[in-house]
Amino acid sequence: MSILILVLMLTFPGLADEFSYKHYVAQGPAMLPTIASEDRLTVDPDYYSTHPFQRGDILVFKLSDDRIFIKRVIGFPGEKIRIQEHRLYIDGVAREEPYLQSQLADSLRLNAGAPFDYPEQIVPEDTIFVLGDNRLNSLDSRTFGAVDIGHVLGKVIRINPRESSSPPH
């Protein structure tokens, strides 16, 4: 599916990272403009064993059908999440999302997408609500629901842009 980011594990033969980081390659447009298809990601699989989830974290998780996703943490257990006319509300308070404002403004200017609404939902216990930065083209918690915390594979700690395919000058 082109509307979601699937993550393919990259292997680096002979490279044993002392921190056990995992390496992935992003596929698809769901996290634009933050992460583009073919960007390489470094993920710390142990991060959340010693740190709490933070709103805005970008993480990698696996759904029960074994598909792997990259999304941004938006909501926590007990919070009420609602989206109305492209605005995110948490517990009734509109939230600023600077990581997607330029992309969303461009899409609206080009009339690329009608306003989408997401009715108010309470995030269940032991889950987190996640969204892609490319809200007009992302399969995320609006579709598959909140993500069980046990399905999180780690926090994205580094984004390395894809290598350019243009020839050197």
Number of C-alpha atoms within 10 A of each C-alpha: 8 12 18 22 28 22 23 16 14 13 10 10 6 6 7 9 9 6 9 11 19 19 18 22 21 26 23 19 23 29 28 19 15 17 26 20 18 17 16 23 26 18 22 20 18 14 16 15 9 7 8 8 19 13 14 15 14 25 21 22 21 18 13 9 6 9 12 20 24 30 27 22 19 23 24 22 14 15 20 18 22 21 18 14 10 17 16 19 19 18 16 12 12 13 12 11 13 8 15 17 14 12 18 19 12 11 16 15 10 9 10 11 13 11 13 13 14 16 12 16 18 18 20 17 13 13 19 24 27 26 23 29 25 24 22 20 18 22 21 24 17 20 10 11 15 23 21 17 15 10 15 20 21 21 24 23 14 13 17 13 16 15 9 7 6 6 5 5 3
